[in-house]
Amino acid sequence: MARRQRRENDEPPAVRAARDRERHVSQVTSYGFLARRGPKRSTTVQPAPLRYWQYNPVSPTVAALAVVVVAVWLGVLALIDGPAAARDEAPLAVGLGLLVLVLATSRFTVSDHGLSGDIAGIRQTSSFGIVPLVLVEDVAVAPAPADWPRAKRRGGWWPGRTRVVVRHLGGDGVADKAFSVWVRDADGFADALDRPLS
């Protein structure tokens, strides 16, 4: 697929991307983690609505790790203090394991300036996960075309979702990169990025 050409008098993508990162963080942090509730009450200036957002479940690795930690915790307790102690401790161990899974849930968000993932437990936008919209080149339903770079995975599979691949430039405005994500509405996601779905 041909790369999008920019007009000669436009500023370089890397310069605009740096500015759009800050704008993205400002718009996204004006909303709480539960985006449906609207902007935070503490927000003084009404932010633009988020273009697209969805919640992503924890990755299978994190879920498996939480199960293993709870099992080891209860197993060690059963060996040290006996099965009765492990039974008594089970509600706390399982509850904390579920809390870890809830807090590891992330929100994938597209603003007017970029896209990123926010973690529920941290409630912050990851500065490493932001891709300014000016750097997004193409969006395609997976699998990606053969000439695209290998896609990094973001978020896990969820029933009823479609896997899409986003091709974009790196922060320097030159490196060719891609990532894949499972989205609930592939057409809506592509529209939010201002790119037709390939």
C-alpha positions in Angstrom: 0.0 0.0 0.0 1.3 3.5 -0.8 2.2 5.7 2.0 0.2 8.8 2.7 1.9 11.9 1.2 2.0 15.1 3.1 1.9 18.6 1.6 5.3 20.2 1.3 4.4 23.2 3.5 3.2 21.0 6.4 5.5 20.7 9.4 7.3 17.4 9.8 5.2 14.6 11.4 7.7 14.2 14.3 7.2 17.8 15.3 3.4 17.6 15.1 3.4 14.2 16.9 5.2 15.7 19.9 2.6 18.4 20.2 -0.3 16.0 19.6 1.0 13.6 22.4 0.4 16.4 24.9 -3.0 17.2 23.5 -4.0 13.6 23.6 -3.0 13.2 27.3 -4.9 16.4 28.2 -8.1 15.2 26.4 -7.9 11.6 27.8 -7.1 12.6 31.4 -10.2 14.9 31.4 -12.2 11.7 31.5 -12.3 9.2 34.3 -11.5 5.5 33.6 -15.3 4.9 33.2 -15.5 7.0 30.0 -19.3 6.6 29.7 -19.8 8.8 32.8 -18.4 11.8 30.8 -15.7 14.3 31.8 -14.4 14.5 35.4 -16.2 17.0 37.6 -12.8 18.6 38.4 -12.3 19.5 34.7 -12.6 23.2 34.2 -12.7 23.3 30.4 -15.2 21.0 28.6 -13.1 18.5 26.7 -14.0 17.2 23.2 -15.7 13.8 23.3 -13.5 10.7 22.9 -13.7 9.4 19.4 -13.5 5.7 20.4 -13.0 3.8 23.6 -13.2 0.2 24.7 -12.2 -1.9 27.7 -9.6 -4.6 27.1 -9.4 -7.7 29.4 -6.1 -8.6 30.9 -3.8 -10.7 28.8 -3.8 -14.5 29.2 -0.3 -14.3 30.7 -1.4 -11.9 33.5 -4.5 -14.0 34.2 -2.5 -17.2 34.4 0.1 -15.6 36.7 -2.7 -14.4 39.0 -4.1 -18.0 39.2 -0.6 -19.4 39.8 0.1 -16.9 42.6 -3.2 -17.7 44.4 -2.7 -21.4 44.0 0.9 -21.2 45.4 -0.2 -19.0 48.2 -2.9 -21.4 49.3 -0.7 -24.5 48.7 2.1 -23.2 50.8 -0.3 -22.2 53.6 -1.8 -25.7 53.4 1.7 -27.2 53.8 2.6 -25.0 56.7 -0.6 -24.6 58.7 -2.8 -27.4 57.3 -5.8 -27.6 54.9 -8.1 -25.8 57.3 -6.0 -22.7 57.3 -5.9 -22.7 53.5 -9.7 -23.0 53.4 -10.0 -20.0 55.8 -7.6 -18.0 53.7 -9.2 -18.9 50.3 -11.7 -16.1 50.2 -9.0 -13.5 50.8 -6.6 -15.0 48.3 -9.3 -15.4 45.5 -10.6 -11.9 46.2 -7.1 -10.4 45.9 -6.5 -12.4 42.7 -9.8 -11.0 41.2 -8.9 -7.5 42.3 -5.6 -7.8 40.4 -7.5 -8.9 37.3 -9.9 -5.9 37.6 -7.1 -3.4 38.2 -5.1 -4.8 35.2 -8.0 -4.2 32.9 -7.2 -1.4 30.4 -9.1 1.1 28.3 -8.1 1.6 24.7 -8.9 5.2 23.7 -8.8 7.3 20.5 -8.9 11.1 21.1 -8.8 13.9 18.5 -5.0 13.7 18.6 -3.9 10.1 19.3 -4.6 6.7 20.7 -3.4 5.0 23.8 -4.1 2.5 26.5 -4.9 3.4 30.1 -4.6 0.9 33.0 -7.4 0.8 35.6 -5.1 0.4 38.6 -2.8 3.2 37.6 -5.4 5.4 35.9 -2.8 7.1 33.8 -2.1 7.3 30.1 1.1 5.4 29.3 3.5 7.9 27.6 5.1 5.0 25.8 1.8 3.7 24.4 0.6 6.9 22.7 0.5 6.9 18.9 -0.4 10.4 17.6 -3.0 10.3 14.8 -0.7 12.2 12.5 1.6 9.2 12.5 -1.1 6.6 11.7 -0.9 5.5 8.0 -3.3 2.5 7.5 -5.7 0.3 9.3 -6.5 -3.2 8.1 -8.4 -6.2 9.4 -5.9 -8.9 10.4 -3.9 -10.5 9.0 -1.8 -7.5 7.9 -0.5 -7.3 4.3 2.8 -9.0 3.8 4.7 -5.7 3.3 3.8 -4.3 6.7 6.1 -4.6 9.7 5.5 -7.2 12.3 2.7 -6.0 14.6 3.0 -5.8 18.3 0.0 -7.0 20.2 -2.1 -4.8 22.4 -4.9 -6.1 24.6 -6.4 -9.6 24.6 -9.1 -11.4 22.6 -12.7 -11.0 23.7 -15.8 -12.6 22.2 -17.4 -10.6 19.4 -14.3 -8.5 18.6 -12.4 -8.2 15.4 -8.6 -8.1 15.2 -7.2 -5.1 13.3 -3.7 -4.0 12.5 -2.6 -0.3 12.6 0.4 0.7 10.6 2.1 3.9 11.8 5.4 5.8 11.9 7.6 5.8 15.0 8.1 8.8 17.2 10.9 10.0 14.9 8.4 10.2 12.0 10.5 7.7 9.9 10.5 4.2 11.4 7.7 2.0 10.0 5.8 0.2 12.8 2.5 -1.6 13.4 0.4 -3.0 16.3 -2.6 -5.2 16.5 -5.7 -4.8 18.7 -9.0 -6.6 19.1 -11.8 -4.0 18.7 -15.5 -4.1 19.3 -16.3 -2.0 16.2 -13.7 -2.2 13.4 -15.4 0.3 11.2 -16.0 2.8 14.1 -12.4 2.4 15.1 -11.1 3.1 11.6 -13.4 6.1 11.3 -12.0 7.4 14.6 -8.5 7.2 13.1 -9.7 9.0 9.9 -8.5 6.0 7.9 -10.6 3.8 5.7 -10.5 0.1 6.7 -8.4 -1.9 4.2 
